[in-house]
């Protein structure tokens, strides 16, 4: 016997994932989740966006029991098939649109093509030729039956479980309009040759025998199918974050076997195998360096802007980039055990745990539909009790159902969303769907990733400190020439900064790399050293140690206190300069933080970098709260901890390391200059890569949501205002048509006002 509440799973609980079919709205997901959680020993989370249920269940429960429960609820369930390689899926879909969208697209095309002439004939008297009503019936029938079938099926499922949603309202309204039109055509006077809809704006009782409402039935179906189609296109992208993550890894690897090099797919790697990583290649899987030394660019995974120096015995992570020397790595984790795979699971868990926003229209429909049906039955009973006759009583009752048909409601969300997202695209803001908008009104905390979000995400030469008698141009010319021959990210920053300031750089002679320390060589006859202070102390290949002057030593210490990388420069046996390199703060970040505060948001800086660097950046842009030295997998925990404190959290990030946190946050904003994984996991994408766009995105989203709410209000207000006339049997078809047209025009006009949204200067 099912219990009233979910039981916590035991320590021996198993987990499974079910693919759910047949859901049409967020309330479907809530209903399935509720039914599963009523089973003994079961805890379930159902995600409408990904169409999956993540279930934890006790040993006494079988997967077949879970599937049976879902099917009894009126939906389908099965364990998902293994993921196919991305390239296979791409090849299959190369010829056109994904298969799962094709049926919906076919219904939409059918509805639009057939509805346009039906609406035109009903609204334009010049088109009402002698038998126009019969052509309308011929065209409208496939729309109301075939195209609208998903709404009828969902309404039946909802009715079986005593629920009412937007689908119920659409099904009842369109069916009533169509069935009454059939009665009027075959048994009333509407089928008479030459019948027209007269333009009489009078309120008078009528038996309804000459009235047809085919344009309402067909038009509502077409409008709402359009909204569902564009929503489905957006929804199917929910799994793209996982595909983007897994695509980051290397596809092939050079394995060392018996002294030979052999290139194999990464899927064939096993723990203990040794593989070669050349400069510029991705590391195929997690492992330990057994030969060589290099600098590893792990910013894609960790967000750490400074490359990590590794040598024999150090651990390396799959999908990071070898930016320096040749490495031989022994695999320690492969496949699903790697850090990249674990991060992919974090993203999926975050998406599954993120409650889909409940449709506002569904919430209203849950009350509105039962009221309308109750009023229709009451109207029928009242007029029968008054002795008005079956025809008049039934006309009034059906009129109540017809006038409740949500014509403007079908336009309310799609038009506002279309205009709002279109304006957002012009401003570099991509909004993924209507569910995203509901969250923007409530967020009160915004977590900002440091690297690539607040900062540029790349190392930049920020300052040059020189010894007496040495010019900056001289330092940059010699140091830049030497660093220009290196592939190290810090060296590239120095070379780029030098080239920008002094122009073309000379070619170095006798260049050599000092692993973990810096570079050395001869430039224009000078023996030059560039690197850590320790390199100067050894004297490099020339064997004479050097010390920084007191002024240069002070500059080096000040740079390190500010969280910057200090690089010493010496030539001809003397220390000549100290360079400061760091991940530079974007010029717009401080102003963006001020604007986010003005929107009522509390900014928090989150980073994997060390605390000194993080606090220096936070002070520069005006952020008070800093969370530093956070591992990629712990960023999700930070977001959830803030949510547990009662905060509604927005997250802005750009790296793979941010993807899970973006999915877990109430509102995820991904920088468009970042990785595909982050962009797909976010709810909003900021194409420009400018943090100012985050403030504009939240303002635009709130404005669009407000427009949708006002549209819904007027769409339902029309229905509510007209219901008493319908119940009184005074519904004139022209008044109904004019009111319906006015409400639709109002909704469209209200939505078009979003085109005037302007970003804050």
C-alpha atoms as one frame of an Amber mdcrd trajectory, in Angstrom:
protein
   0.000   0.000   0.000   1.606   3.313  -0.997   2.271   5.756   1.785   1.423
   9.428   1.803   4.999  10.647   1.777   8.322   9.557   0.422  10.484   7.371
   2.615  14.164   8.102   2.829  16.247   5.611   0.923  18.395   3.236   2.928
  22.147   2.955   2.723  21.642  -0.072   0.466  19.425   1.867  -1.935  20.040
   1.570  -5.649  19.707   4.300  -8.231  18.348   4.279 -11.756  17.340   6.717
 -14.419  14.137   6.441 -16.409  13.317   8.123 -19.706   9.777   9.512 -19.400
   7.450   9.971 -22.376   4.148  11.786 -22.781   4.808  14.835 -20.590   3.358
  18.060 -21.989   4.014  20.544 -19.183   5.760  20.961 -15.853   2.689  19.773
 -13.951   3.030  16.374 -15.674   6.521  16.047 -14.203   5.214  17.042 -10.770
   2.436  14.435 -10.998   4.847  11.595 -11.915   7.253  12.656  -9.175   4.439
  12.660  -6.614   3.279   9.156  -7.622   6.801   7.704  -7.488   7.544   9.278
  -4.105   4.419   7.680  -2.660   5.991   4.248  -3.164   7.693   2.713  -0.136
  11.448   3.292  -0.110  11.478   5.472  -3.225  12.865   8.956  -3.724  12.425
  10.436  -7.199  13.151  13.653  -9.038  11.512  14.185 -12.434  12.890  16.782
 -14.824  10.497  18.029 -17.502  13.332  19.660 -19.464  15.444  16.516 -19.850
  12.422  14.133 -19.769  14.175  11.940 -17.225  13.424  10.667 -13.747  16.278
  10.023 -11.347  15.097   7.433  -8.823  16.668   6.060  -5.651  14.891   2.937
  -4.387  15.157   0.362  -1.595  16.166  -3.285  -2.267  12.542  -4.433  -2.071
  11.570  -2.313  -5.069  12.179  -3.358  -8.670  12.700  -1.131 -11.720   9.666
  -2.806 -13.284   7.577  -1.544 -10.339   8.768   2.005 -10.993   7.920   1.753
 -14.690   4.491   0.307 -13.883   3.742   3.204 -11.523   4.642   5.745 -14.189
   2.512   3.937 -16.770  -0.462   3.814 -14.382  -0.126   7.579 -14.091  -0.684
   7.810 -17.842   2.856   8.195 -19.170   5.555   5.936 -20.606   8.862   5.009
 -18.963  11.882   2.922 -19.820  15.535   2.742 -18.923  17.405   4.970 -21.414
  19.570   3.353 -24.086  23.324   3.894 -23.842  24.566   7.194 -25.258  25.779
   6.918 -28.852  28.945   8.672 -29.901  28.270  12.308 -30.776  29.587  11.814
 -34.292  27.043   9.045 -34.961  24.196  11.224 -33.750  25.417  14.141 -35.822
  25.666  11.951 -38.924  22.136  10.663 -38.413  20.714  14.155 -38.030  22.846
  15.747 -40.749  20.032  15.470 -43.232  17.541  17.581 -41.266  15.726  18.187
 -38.042  15.952  15.670 -35.158  13.383  12.891 -35.368  11.708  13.717 -32.042
  10.657  17.159 -33.313   9.375  15.998 -36.706   5.832  14.936 -35.580   5.272
  18.218 -33.734   6.567  20.194 -36.718   4.216  18.294 -39.044   1.228  19.076
 -36.807   2.241  22.740 -36.661   2.605  23.071 -40.431  -0.775  21.366 -40.942
  -2.449  23.684 -38.433  -0.973  26.893 -39.862  -1.627  26.079 -43.530  -5.254
  25.066 -42.912  -6.130  27.654 -40.225  -5.162  30.794 -42.147  -7.979  30.499
 -44.759 -10.488  29.475 -42.062  -9.726  32.607 -40.004  -9.720  34.795 -43.118
 -13.162  33.587 -44.239 -14.649  34.073 -40.772 -13.241  37.570 -40.265 -13.554
  39.077 -43.783 -17.149  39.196 -45.116 -15.870  39.550 -48.695 -14.494  35.998
 -48.470 -17.835  34.528 -47.355 -18.974  33.046 -50.654 -22.056  30.842 -50.953
 -20.636  27.666 -49.384 -17.753  29.164 -47.396 -18.867  27.547 -44.126 -18.525
  24.045 -45.581 -15.012  24.778 -46.851 -14.185  26.062 -43.361 -15.382  22.788
 -41.878 -13.299  20.781 -44.373 -10.166  22.749 -43.525 -10.735  22.973 -39.754
 -11.504  19.280 -39.179  -7.871  18.039 -39.601  -6.638  20.886 -37.390  -8.977
  20.108 -34.490  -8.489  16.337 -34.751  -4.990  15.526 -36.057  -3.054  18.702
 -35.189  -4.681  19.159 -31.761  -4.460  15.480 -30.819  -1.630  15.984 -28.241
  -3.867  18.414 -26.327  -6.832  16.006 -26.347  -4.643  13.104 -25.222  -3.119
  15.176 -22.395  -6.554  16.423 -21.331  -7.804  12.822 -21.108  -4.753  11.824
 -19.037  -5.291  14.802 -16.733  -8.986  14.008 -16.360  -8.186  10.420 -15.312
  -6.214  11.853 -12.409  -8.601  14.630 -11.494  -6.348  17.419 -12.739  -6.796
  20.332 -15.123  -4.044  22.158 -17.008  -3.635  24.420 -20.005  -4.077  21.309
 -22.188  -7.497  20.694 -20.629  -8.597  24.249 -21.352  -7.408  24.041 -24.978
  -9.038  20.634 -25.538 -12.369  21.570 -23.961 -12.541  24.954 -25.693 -11.598
  23.779 -29.183 -13.759  20.653 -28.937 -16.789  22.636 -27.790 -16.330  25.184
 -30.581 -15.919  22.465 -33.219 -18.737  20.195 -32.022 -21.177  23.081 -31.730
 -20.204  24.211 -35.246 -20.965  20.682 -36.483 -24.401  20.767 -34.840 -25.144
  24.224 -36.230 -24.085  23.185 -39.742 -25.945  19.850 -39.897 -28.952  20.432
 -37.630 -29.191  24.223 -37.379 -29.337  27.005 -39.933 -25.580  27.631 -40.257
 -25.308  25.228 -43.191 -27.768  27.185 -45.334 -26.167  28.331 -48.628 -25.265
  32.024 -48.480 -25.104  32.141 -44.673 -22.920  34.964 -43.331 -21.847  36.214
 -39.929 -23.754  39.528 -39.710 -22.037  42.562 -38.200 -24.694  43.188 -35.541
 -23.147  44.390 -32.293 -26.278  43.748 -30.273 -26.788  41.760 -27.089 -29.718
  39.444 -27.672 -30.757  35.926 -26.791 -30.342  33.434 -29.646 -30.711  29.688
 -30.076 -27.207  29.573 -31.611 -28.338  27.511 -34.580 -26.745  29.912 -37.064
 -23.416  30.398 -35.319 -20.165  28.546 -36.095 -16.844  28.927 -34.288 -14.454
  27.003 -36.527 -11.960  29.892 -36.733 -11.617  29.919 -32.945 -10.992  26.163
 -32.787  -8.462  26.155 -35.635  -6.704  29.413 -34.694  -6.155  28.501 -31.046
  -4.710  25.135 -32.057  -2.258  26.725 -34.502  -1.119  29.454 -32.083  -0.498
  27.123 -29.183   1.192  24.467 -31.317   3.635  27.169 -32.457   4.489  27.952
 -28.844   4.934  24.250 -28.021   7.166  23.684 -31.042   9.600  26.473 -30.223
   9.622  25.373 -26.591  10.447  21.804 -27.642  13.347  23.014 -29.780  14.752
  24.840 -26.775  14.066  21.951 -24.379  15.965  19.339 -26.377  19.160  21.340
 -25.876  19.121  20.482 -22.175  21.391  17.475 -22.742  23.830  19.377 -24.931
  25.854  20.482 -21.895  26.760  16.863 -21.247  27.693  16.243 -24.875  29.793
  19.417 -24.913  31.629  18.276 -21.782  32.416  14.853 -23.125  33.515  16.312
 -26.473  36.263  18.229 -24.650  38.349  15.129 -24.173  40.965  13.906 -26.622
  39.582  11.530 -29.287  42.840   9.667 -29.953  45.944   8.957 -27.905  49.520
   7.826 -28.684  50.125   4.725 -26.551  53.622   3.380 -25.800  53.778  -0.394
 -26.266  57.032  -2.346 -26.262  59.047   0.713 -27.224  56.712   1.505 -30.119
  54.226   4.359 -30.507  50.712   3.403 -31.541  47.732   5.737 -32.054  44.455
   4.326 -30.686  41.012   5.742 -29.707  40.920   6.989 -26.103  38.152   4.468
 -25.370  40.806   1.711 -25.577  42.909   3.181 -22.759  43.163   1.085 -19.600
  44.547   1.875 -16.159  48.324   1.389 -16.100  48.877   2.063 -19.808  51.455
   4.718 -20.709  50.833   7.340 -23.378  52.673  10.222 -24.974  51.505  13.851
 -24.793  53.260  16.241 -27.178  53.278  20.044 -26.763  49.902  21.492 -27.766
  48.024  18.175 -27.329  45.250  17.419 -24.853  45.965  14.900 -22.105  43.819
  11.867 -22.927  42.857  10.800 -19.388  43.717  11.282 -15.722  47.188  10.009
 -14.905  50.632  10.529 -13.383  53.655  11.968 -15.193  56.403   9.335 -15.466
  58.713  11.189 -17.849  59.309  14.848 -18.777  58.169  18.205 -17.417  55.840
  20.863 -18.771  53.313  23.591 -18.042  49.684  22.416 -18.095  46.911  24.817
 -19.041  44.007  23.585 -16.910  41.888  26.749 -17.153  39.163  24.977 -19.152
  38.510  22.608 -16.260  39.666  24.459 -13.150  39.353  28.140 -14.013  42.893
  28.660 -12.706  44.405  31.308 -14.984  48.059  30.536 -14.173  49.389  27.353
 -15.851  50.487  24.536 -13.565  54.072  23.285 -13.754  54.278  19.475 -13.655
  57.124  16.997 -13.631  57.717  13.316 -12.814  55.340  12.113 -10.089  52.733
  14.869 -10.532  49.099  14.072 -11.284  47.492  15.449 -14.461  43.855  15.629
 -15.512  42.303  14.466 -18.756  41.183  17.156 -21.270  43.764  19.694 -19.990
  46.269  21.112 -22.477  49.993  20.435 -22.531  51.409  23.918 -23.135  55.102
  23.054 -22.802  57.357  20.011 -23.142  56.953  16.354 -24.028  55.314  14.173
 -21.359  54.835  10.463 -20.821  51.807   9.799 -18.610  50.602   6.603 -16.924
  46.799   6.342 -16.865  45.301   6.159 -13.375  41.609   6.667 -14.188  39.741
   6.013 -17.435  36.205   6.270 -18.780  33.510   7.102 -16.250  36.039   7.430
 -13.410  37.863  10.476 -14.820  37.411  13.963 -13.443  35.821  15.080 -16.720
  33.233  12.287 -16.548  32.531  13.095 -12.908  31.946  16.730 -13.859  29.532
  15.600 -16.590  27.590  13.656 -13.944  27.564  16.746 -11.718  25.973  18.750
 -14.533  23.338  16.081 -15.114  22.588  15.776 -11.391  22.253  19.544 -11.133
  19.848  19.608 -14.090  17.785  16.773 -12.631  17.638  18.427  -9.237  16.591
  21.788 -10.654  12.847  22.110 -10.341  11.270  23.131 -13.636   9.390  26.413
 -13.323   5.639  25.795 -13.098   3.784  27.343 -15.987   1.734  30.340 -14.866
  -0.950  29.424 -17.398  -1.170  25.913 -15.933  -1.610  27.317 -12.433  -4.435
  29.561 -13.599  -5.959  26.776 -15.703  -6.041  24.447 -12.703  -8.628  26.788
 -11.174 -10.173  28.295 -14.304 -11.077  25.050 -16.105 -13.107  23.456 -13.271
 -14.884  26.811 -12.730 -15.779  27.078 -16.439 -17.035  23.481 -16.627 -19.005
  23.981 -13.407 -20.496  27.216 -14.764 -21.447  25.497 -18.047 -23.264  22.722
 -16.156 -24.936  25.271 -13.884 -26.038  27.279 -16.938 -27.516  24.156 -18.534
 -29.375  23.273 -15.352 -30.644  26.834 -14.805 -32.142  27.241 -18.283 -33.662
  23.740 -18.244 -35.192  24.544 -14.858 -36.652  27.757 -16.255 -38.399  25.863
 -19.018 -36.449  27.549 -21.826 -36.143  24.368 -23.820 -33.269  21.990 -24.473
 -31.882  23.885 -27.501 -31.670  27.275 -25.769 -30.256  25.733 -22.570 -27.648
  23.737 -24.443 -26.731  26.788 -26.572 -26.014  28.850 -23.455 -23.992  26.044
 -21.830 -21.859  25.466 -24.902 -21.408  29.224 -25.340 -19.793  29.285 -21.902
 -17.264  26.673 -23.040 -16.648  28.434 -26.357 -16.061  31.868 -24.861 -13.540
  30.301 -22.460 -11.462  29.099 -25.417  -8.057  30.765 -24.903  -7.387  32.553
 -28.204  -5.391  35.456 -26.725  -3.923  33.052 -24.203  -2.296  31.154 -27.065
  -0.509  34.370 -28.049   0.304  35.652 -24.556   3.550  33.811 -23.897   4.867
  33.132 -27.444   4.582  36.743 -28.652   6.185  38.302 -25.576   8.900  35.672
 -25.598   9.514  36.124 -29.322   9.826  39.922 -29.075  11.806  39.792 -25.819
  14.254  37.192 -27.070  14.584  38.987 -30.397  15.472  42.240 -28.657  17.829
  40.315 -26.379  19.614  38.800 -29.387  20.188  42.310 -30.766  21.828  43.213
 -27.451  23.881  40.001 -27.214  21.556  38.241 -24.748  20.121  34.801 -25.580
  17.149  33.671 -23.441  16.532  29.916 -23.581  12.835  29.734 -22.750   9.856
  31.009 -20.740  10.790  29.012 -17.628  13.968  31.087 -17.317  12.045  34.338
 -16.959  10.171  33.350 -13.811  13.406  33.025 -11.879  14.810  36.451 -12.728
  12.244  38.229 -10.580  13.221  36.395  -7.411  17.045  36.152  -7.566  18.764
  38.102  -4.800  22.348  36.790  -4.958  24.653  36.662  -7.968  27.762  34.464
  -7.878  30.463  35.631 -10.284  33.182  33.290 -11.478  36.473  35.207 -11.583
  38.417  33.865 -14.544  36.912  34.836 -17.889  33.922  36.538 -16.281  35.171
  39.364 -14.071  38.653  39.070 -15.597  39.735  38.546 -19.205  40.715  34.918
 -18.600  44.146  35.318 -20.155  47.507  36.372 -18.754  48.377  40.006 -19.490
  51.485  42.116 -18.924  50.354  44.765 -16.441  53.471  46.586 -15.198  57.250
  46.976 -15.762  59.629  47.974 -12.935  63.176  48.841 -14.061  66.534  49.368
 -12.342  68.245  52.729 -12.518  69.517  53.606 -15.967  67.366  51.000 -17.751
  64.397  51.955 -19.948  61.127  50.040 -20.208  61.484  49.740 -23.976  64.915
  48.155 -23.584  63.601  45.621 -21.055  60.575  44.759 -23.174  62.627  44.399
 -26.351  65.099  41.900 -24.853  62.723  40.033 -22.531  59.946  39.960 -25.161
  62.297  38.557 -27.807  63.293  35.679 -25.534  59.733  34.954 -24.306  58.465
  35.051 -27.898  60.328  31.780 -28.516  58.469  30.048 -25.647  55.001  28.425
 -25.673  54.380  29.023 -21.955  51.176  31.100 -21.343  53.055  33.563 -19.104
  55.772  33.919 -21.749  53.130  34.557 -24.423  51.659  37.319 -22.233  55.070
  39.020 -21.911  55.784  38.676 -25.639  52.362  40.046 -26.617  52.700  42.980
 -24.221  56.212  43.739 -25.483  55.210  43.584 -29.148  52.280  45.912 -28.485
  54.531  48.538 -26.874  57.806  48.358 -28.822  56.781  46.788 -32.132  58.655
  43.992 -33.908  60.859  41.844 -31.661  64.323  40.559 -32.631  65.004  36.832
 -33.003  66.907  35.272 -30.048  70.047  33.193 -30.464  71.049  30.130 -28.499
  67.592  29.881 -26.833  67.112  27.329 -24.006  64.304  26.478 -21.602  65.020
  26.099 -17.853  62.196  23.738 -16.754  60.099  25.235 -13.958  62.267  28.371
 -13.802  62.125  30.342 -17.066  64.057  30.861 -20.292  67.565  31.967 -21.270
  69.412  32.895 -24.436  71.284  35.542 -26.352  69.452  38.556 -27.801  71.382
  41.139 -29.841  74.639  40.077 -28.171  73.258  40.173 -24.582  73.117  37.060
 -22.372  69.501  37.307 -21.139  67.600  35.480 -18.343  63.815  35.786 -17.888
  61.927  33.839 -15.228  61.618  33.286 -11.516  63.924  35.025  -9.055  65.447
  31.613  -8.390  66.707  31.470 -12.003  68.663  34.673 -11.446  70.133  33.221
  -8.272  71.578  30.266 -10.188  72.898  32.477 -12.968  71.386  30.070 -15.490
  73.728  28.569 -18.059  76.253  31.352 -17.408  76.786  30.265 -13.813  76.961
  33.662 -12.085  74.265  34.284  -9.486  72.486  37.637  -9.380  70.347  39.429
  -6.781  67.498  41.862  -7.319  68.187  45.442  -6.287  66.262  46.612  -3.176
  63.823  48.554  -5.376  63.193  45.575  -7.653  62.872  43.208  -4.671  60.240
  45.518  -3.160  58.360  45.612  -6.464  58.427  41.801  -6.638  57.025  41.462
  -3.103  54.302  44.031  -3.786  53.279  42.185  -6.966  53.012  38.877  -5.096
  50.957  40.515  -2.341  48.545  41.686  -5.057  48.288  38.123  -6.359  50.243
  38.772  -9.543  53.045  36.716 -11.089  56.436  38.494 -10.773  59.019  37.783
 -13.502  62.644  38.820 -13.081  64.707  40.005 -16.064  68.533  40.099 -16.161
  71.209  40.408 -18.798  74.969  40.591 -18.878  75.268  39.506 -15.251  72.913
  42.089 -13.672  69.241  42.137 -12.611  67.533  44.792 -14.711  63.760  44.616
 -14.185  60.691  42.944 -12.693  57.593  42.370 -14.830  54.078  41.914 -13.416
  51.780  39.463 -15.219  48.232  38.612 -14.167  44.748  37.846 -15.389  43.584
  41.432 -15.964  40.204  42.677 -14.733  37.859  43.628 -17.576  37.342  47.368
 -17.929  33.558  47.015 -17.583  33.488  44.718 -14.530  33.414  47.389 -11.796
  30.515  49.255 -13.461  28.688  45.959 -14.017  28.956  45.044 -10.320  27.526
  48.456  -9.401  24.573  47.896 -11.757  23.925  44.410 -10.372  23.775  45.887
  -6.871  21.288  48.477  -8.147  19.041  45.592  -9.251  18.963  44.336  -5.655
  21.543  41.561  -6.106  24.356  40.751  -3.696  27.540  39.885  -5.680  29.870
  37.094  -4.537  33.211  36.299  -6.219  33.826  32.550  -6.643  37.117  31.165
  -7.923  39.564  28.301  -7.857  42.432  30.798  -7.648  44.232  31.499  -4.372
  42.676  33.896  -1.870  45.248  36.665  -2.355  44.488  36.897  -6.090  40.729
  36.666  -5.503  40.641  39.380  -2.843  42.728  41.716  -4.996  40.277  41.317
  -7.901  37.243  41.687  -5.589  38.620  44.914  -4.130  39.185  46.306  -7.613
  35.590  45.753  -8.756  33.782  46.426  -5.487  32.783  42.934  -4.298  32.760
  42.351  -0.525  32.265  38.569  -0.288  34.901  36.205  -1.717  34.903  32.391
  -1.890  38.342  31.270  -3.125  40.392  28.103  -3.664  37.293  26.122  -4.622
  37.720  22.889  -6.590  35.554  22.599  -9.750  33.324  19.902  -8.282  32.810
  22.004  -5.121  31.300  24.988  -6.971  27.952  23.171  -7.058  28.133  22.738
  -3.281  28.744  26.470  -2.837  25.634  27.286  -4.887  23.528  24.753  -2.975
  24.807  26.043   0.380  23.711  29.559  -0.560  20.321  28.195  -1.632  20.025
  26.347   1.674  20.473  29.719   3.400  17.277  30.840   1.701  18.901  32.782
  -1.127  17.775  32.674  -4.742  21.050  32.339  -6.622  22.122  33.498 -10.061
  25.507  32.251 -11.318  27.682  33.808 -14.032  30.491  31.681 -15.487  32.297
  30.713 -18.646  34.333  27.545 -18.106  33.693  23.822 -18.038  34.323  24.037
 -14.305  31.283  26.316 -14.038  28.854  24.115 -16.014  27.466  22.124 -13.081
  27.111  25.230 -10.919  25.328  27.057 -13.765  22.861  24.168 -14.029  22.361
  23.996 -10.243  21.798  27.746  -9.791  18.277  29.138  -9.890  19.441  31.253
 -12.840  22.548  30.409 -14.899  24.165  33.116 -17.031  26.887  31.837 -19.360
  29.436  34.101 -21.015  29.248  33.565 -24.776  33.036  33.809 -24.984  33.298
  30.687 -22.809  33.068  26.956 -23.440  30.170  25.143 -25.110  29.540  23.168
 -21.915  29.020  26.338 -19.884  26.845  27.946 -22.572  24.588  24.880 -22.852
  24.264  24.542 -19.060  23.253  28.190 -18.630  19.723  29.627 -18.863  20.907
  32.893 -20.398  23.889  33.355 -22.702  25.724  36.693 -22.794  27.147  36.740
 -26.316  29.342  39.800 -25.809  31.310  38.321 -22.912  30.750  41.624 -21.085
  29.541  41.424 -17.482  27.396  44.524 -18.114  25.273  42.236 -20.277  24.348
  40.251 -17.140  22.595  43.296 -15.675  20.868  43.988 -19.004  19.849  40.325
 -19.251  18.178  40.349 -15.851  16.423  43.658 -16.596  15.191  42.410 -19.979
  14.075  39.069 -18.544  12.121  40.800 -15.778  10.522  43.146 -18.294   9.585
  40.223 -20.581   8.106  38.283 -17.655   6.072  41.325 -16.668   4.744  41.555
 -20.233   3.795  37.859 -20.218   1.963  38.314 -16.913   0.014  41.331 -18.181
  -0.786  39.444 -21.407  -2.132  36.498 -19.418  -4.188  38.824 -17.246  -5.901
  40.455 -20.222  -6.327  37.125 -22.020  -8.184  35.664 -19.034  -9.951  38.958
 -18.263 -11.605  38.756 -21.669 -12.856  35.261 -20.886 -14.085  36.180 -17.418
 -15.849  39.345 -18.631 -17.649  37.485 -21.424 -18.679  34.464 -19.347 -21.709
  36.160 -17.724 -23.039  37.136 -21.174 -22.613  33.554 -22.359 -24.282  32.143
 -19.245 -27.202  34.539 -19.749 -27.646  33.230 -23.282 -26.840  36.661 -24.728
 -23.674  35.767 -26.591 -23.666  37.338 -30.038 -21.029  35.754 -32.333 -19.849
  39.130 -33.678 -19.384  40.550 -30.183 -17.491  37.406 -29.236 -15.369  37.591
 -32.418 -14.645  41.306 -31.965 -13.726  40.858 -28.310 -11.490  37.900 -29.144
  -9.775  39.859 -31.931  -9.312  42.899 -29.674  -7.770  40.806 -26.897  -5.360
  39.205 -29.393  -4.389  42.570 -30.884  -3.852  43.960 -27.394  -1.602  41.039
 -26.456   0.507  41.461 -29.601   0.728  45.237 -29.163   1.699  44.901 -25.517
   4.442  42.436 -26.471   5.800  44.722 -29.200   6.578  47.355 -26.565   9.568
  45.195 -25.593  11.269  46.276 -28.819  11.920  49.609 -27.111  14.042  48.063
 -24.327  17.381  49.856 -24.070  20.522  48.767 -22.214  21.671  51.074 -19.442
  24.263  53.505 -20.789
